[in-house]
Amino acid sequence: MSEVHSNHPPKSPAQIRTVDVVVVGGGITGKACALGLAQLGLQTLEIAPDLGQSVSSPQGAQWGQRIYAFSPSTQKLLAHLHIWDAIDHSRLQAVRDMRIYGDRGEKNDQLHLSAFEAGTPQLAWIGEANLIEHTIDQASRFQNKLERINDVVEKIQVDADGSTLYLKNGGGIRAQLVIAADGANSPIRNELGINASEESYSQSAVVANWLCEYPHLETAFQWFLPGGDIVAMLPLPGKQVSMVWSTSPEQAADLLKLDQAQWVDQFSSIANGAIAKQLGALTLNSVPAALPLRKIRAKRFIGPDSSPKVVLIGDAAHVMHPLAGQGLNLGLRDVAVLLNILGKRESFRTPSDLVLLRRYERQRQGDTSALLWLTDKLKKLFSASSSTERQLRNWGLGLVNKSHFIKQRLIERALGEIDFE
Ligand SMILES: Cc1cc2nc3c(=O)[nH]c(=O)nc-3n(C[C@H](O)[C@H](O)[C@H](O)COP(=O)(O)OP(=O)(O)OC[C@H]3O[C@@H](n4cnc5c(N)ncnc54)[C@H](O)[C@@H]3O)c2cc1C
């Protein structure tokens, strides 16, 4: 979008509509944010090219390709938006235990996190992205302060009073505040010149769903493998697991070509056969897909400096390695914090008041930096090949496993803290 200007930029003010807030982006973060803003009573417009049709409810034994771990902070936000209870809970699997294994294959190189020990009912839920999107779509239909447009933002102009957005189909929108939920490549972030640090992990994640022979015992498993690969098996309802295998792009391309029998060979050989031992025979239950992995952090979460009338949320602000299953959860905490700040703003402040936007940015920096740092360091520690680092990381897993205090802090971070006042 940065250099693309609309073929039909609106010329006359009559063509430009005015609303309080525009949310750009139709992913889960954008949808949840738009619904929440409308619930606050703000006239909200959501714009994305994928808003044409409501996402249909997932059905049947074939599970969606995009499977996520949802943290308790996400559950709290969805409950606050009045949609948690409307979700089809038969398609959500609670995670009560997490078992993480080091890459030496030794018995003590493992970390066990337990909901029971931590005094919490569950550590997370695993479910399909379209399950959540469908439920948000349903709720959005009944929200009269929310309008959705199936379009693409081609250009944004920010001035002292707000922003004007020019759309591909020719219209224009004027808003006090623009929320950029337009994903990792965020055209808005780029056009406004908000710098972002970006690093490729030179890895892709191969995702697939498997029917498993043995019950998964409501446990999320993760194996760090020699050479830097990471295999996670996340429990789904019934005897089914969702795999996220982070590996080199070349190996990912090879994995996508495997047939069922070749996959079985893979599972019997990797992690000393631990995957097959834990879950029994695995039968492929989806078409595997590969996604490139990278780390991105925007330098500012509001912008531009001259007149910050724009807020970045979700992947537009930060992207991380999926090893902790936290990217979307972090984005939804952006939403929760923004809704909290706008919901309790003083009556004399407009939604784009600089004090509010700076408050948002300050509150999101700590959580974002800590999670990006932790996932990045873990990823790099387990990719390092020297024998010292190898010993250190495996010894570290065992050591953390013995410390109730550290485990409790790790679980607190994974649960994610948000409060609605
Ligand atoms: C393999 C893998 C596994 C993962 N697992 C987990 C997990 O278990 N738990 C977790 O919390 N996270 C997980 N994540 C992270 C998660 O996928 C992302 O953080 C999340 O999908 C980002 O959502 P978003 O709404 O911010 O962006 P997106 O979903 O990318 O949405 C961006 C939206 O912006 C729209 N858009 C873009 N440009 C424009 C424009 N010019 N005009 C209008 N609209 C525009 C797009 O059409 C789209 O609708 C995982 C990621 C990967 C790769």
The ligand as a Gaussian input file, in Angstrom:
#p B3LYP/6-31G(d) Opt

LIG

0 1
 C        2.271000     -22.077000      12.716000
 C        1.673000     -21.031000      13.604000
 C        1.024000     -21.420000      14.768000
 C        0.492000     -20.457000      15.617000
 N       -0.109000     -20.870000      16.776000
 C       -0.587000     -19.971000      17.634000
 C       -1.207000     -20.383000      18.854000
 O       -1.314000     -21.572000      19.152000
 N       -1.686000     -19.427000      19.697000
 C       -1.575000     -18.102000      19.399000
 O       -1.994000     -17.269000      20.226000
 N       -1.016000     -17.674000      18.243000
 C       -0.526000     -18.574000      17.357000
 N        0.032000     -18.145000      16.177000
 C        0.046000     -16.709000      15.849000
 C       -1.258000     -16.263000      15.159000
 O       -1.451000     -17.025000      13.984000
 C       -1.206000     -14.771000      14.774000
 O       -0.673000     -14.035000      15.836000
 C       -2.606000     -14.238000      14.477000
 O       -3.230000     -14.996000      13.475000
 C       -2.536000     -12.765000      14.027000
 O       -3.846000     -12.261000      13.859000
 P       -4.066000     -10.775000      13.332000
 O       -5.566000     -10.586000      13.360000
 O       -3.234000      -9.820000      14.079000
 O       -3.532000     -10.772000      11.839000
 P       -4.069000     -11.567000      10.550000
 O       -4.828000     -12.768000      10.936000
 O       -2.892000     -11.714000       9.653000
 O       -5.133000     -10.573000       9.882000
 C       -4.750000      -9.441000       9.120000
 C       -5.989000      -8.895000       8.432000
 O       -5.691000      -7.640000       7.804000
 C       -6.268000      -7.618000       6.516000
 N       -5.557000      -6.624000       5.703000
 C       -4.250000      -6.612000       5.346000
 N       -3.994000      -5.513000       4.587000
 C       -5.156000      -4.817000       4.490000
 C       -5.539000      -3.593000       3.848000
 N       -4.672000      -2.859000       3.148000
 N       -6.832000      -3.169000       3.957000
 C       -7.735000      -3.890000       4.676000
 N       -7.425000      -5.048000       5.301000
 C       -6.154000      -5.500000       5.204000
 C       -6.137000      -9.059000       6.028000
 O       -6.984000      -9.333000       4.956000
 C       -6.541000      -9.791000       7.317000
 O       -7.956000      -9.844000       7.418000
 C        0.593000     -19.082000      15.302000
 C        1.242000     -18.688000      14.127000
 C        1.783000     -19.648000      13.289000
 C        2.502000     -19.209000      12.032000

